Amino acid sequence: MFETESTDHDPLAARRRSRRVIWGLVALGCLAYLAGIALGLPFVGVGLYWLCCVAFVGYGFVTEAEPYDERDQEIQAKAAGSTLGAAAFALIAGGPGMAALEAANAYTAPGWFWGAMGALACLFGVFTVAMTYHQRST
């Protein structure tokens, strides 16, 4: 009587389904982690979080559907560039600026600030290594 379209051969429906599964696993893992912390069971929360991470990676091996097309990848590349630009600004302006304020005894940065600056420096170190690798491998 009423026929419904099957999504088995519809690449757009398969892509949407893949995205729902992937982001559902991310959300489930985060919620499981937070629930474990809230219930005083941090190891259970972390275990469930990692289980969702393994399922997230494993899903990519068992599905044939690509969750992102070329347009999505271009948007992700632009977003990554914007993120790196903002992080670069924070590192380039924040590090020397805060060091100058501390040298002038005008302000003392909290300890986490220098940890964040170190993390940003490491991020750009990893980025540099990745860029070098990909430039040489193509």
Stockholm file with secondary structure:
# STOCKHOLM 1.0

chainA/1-138         MFETESTDHDPLAARRRSRRVIWGLVALGCLAYLAGIALGLPFVGVGLYWLCCVAFVGYGFVTEAEPYDERDQEIQAKAAGSTLGAAAFALIAGGPGMAALEAANAYTAPGWFWGAMGALACLFGVFTVAMTYHQRST
#=GR chainA/1-138 SS CCCCCCSSSCHHHHHHHHHHHHHHHHHHHHHHHHHHHHTTCHHHHHHHHHHHHHHHHHHHHHCCCCSCCHHHHHHHHHHHHHHHHHHHHHHHHHHHHHHHHHHTTSCCCCHHHHHHHHHHHHHHHHHHHHHHHHHHHC
#=GC SS_cons         CCCCCCSSSCHHHHHHHHHHHHHHHHHHHHHHHHHHHHTTCHHHHHHHHHHHHHHHHHHHHHCCCCSCCHHHHHHHHHHHHHHHHHHHHHHHHHHHHHHHHHHTTSCCCCHHHHHHHHHHHHHHHHHHHHHHHHHHHC
//
